[in-house]
């Protein structure tokens, strides 16, 4: 039997990492099993569903590197793939279940249900529908419904416990006492999730349902729907057999404080990670490790094709996974290093434009300079959005401000350090520009003249030239400062000469 899995997002907001991981695990499983991956849009919540979210989530999934065999955008043999376009199927099966006596009309108002719920909670019981309308005479109920009385459709929950073998959690069991008769179709005519999901999974011949474990408590209700549908007389050979699929519920993703990952922990949407300059291959690699680890070895770097080879549902952990931004940055750094520099430049441009460091249409000389700057700065960033802070060493030189920093001030207040700076400035200003060679030469001369070496030599000079005692390799940075100062950039770069003069002035001020 061909494996068929689906990702069934509701287009009510941006795709976040939890759902993206669900999509990825489904995709990996399908690709590995030579199966099919279906994208189904669950847009029955008409008020909250929006086309723009559907469009965005398709783009986000594609960005992550996923593709699907069937879906609203590509069609397929079991379409339509939007629940809003499948009303007929839900109506048809709801009617069949009512006719068979497995489902009934419920006329209880939402106020009544709410009162029941509150009463149960006050009495310390788990709220569940009392089953009041299940006792109505079906003919009378049908007449009331036809006369226009608002009614939902509920399933009669059979009187037995529900158990299923979850591929991640093992045996899961629910007693019938905790499950009230679930709504299949709301009084508005819209199908409820637990009903639509079963009809669709069955009609679309889904063999494995891989989803978040927030749906584990819905599964017994869905099993009850399968059970009721299986008892219907089979009318055509093309109808499904209504055997439930296999279930795999993925563990919750937690934030660093071990509460469920949410917006409180910062932005978690794919759009956010993309804008921050996280590469899709890094995010996919990271998401795969959220709840999955190969049982053999402790390898952590996997490309998508490697994941298809190595991933196994059996190795998915039932324990919650903690989202670790540092680890994602670590992986991203790995992929940034491996990437084609032109690709990284293109991704970095909008980020640097936003910081005001690159203009609308940079010319070739500026781009050439940026290529070298990125080559120097990239090893110290975990996401491209950290680039502007790193590039500040080029653009934001301010001698006065740097001397306000206690750590700098402490270095410079030493007389020997000042001597180093003065000697360095004197030698540098003799010549027009500090090339890498000239820098080495001047450093050597200052070393001889002041008898200072190591950090006593380098720290004061670095502070004078860059404003901080640490940073990228000086003999690569300084030529870039000089070259940058000659370019037409939206924010001009101060040359070494003007930096040293500014520093000299600032020193006299303290
Ligand atoms: N639309 C549901 C959700 O986004 C799908 C749940 C399922 O996969 O069954 O949570």
Boltz pocket constraint, residues with backbone or C-beta under 6 A from the ligand:
constraints:
  - pocket:
      binder: B
      contacts: [[A, 6], [A, 8], [A, 9], [A, 10], [A, 42], [A, 197], [A, 210], [A, 211], [A, 212], [A, 215]]
      max_distance: 6.0
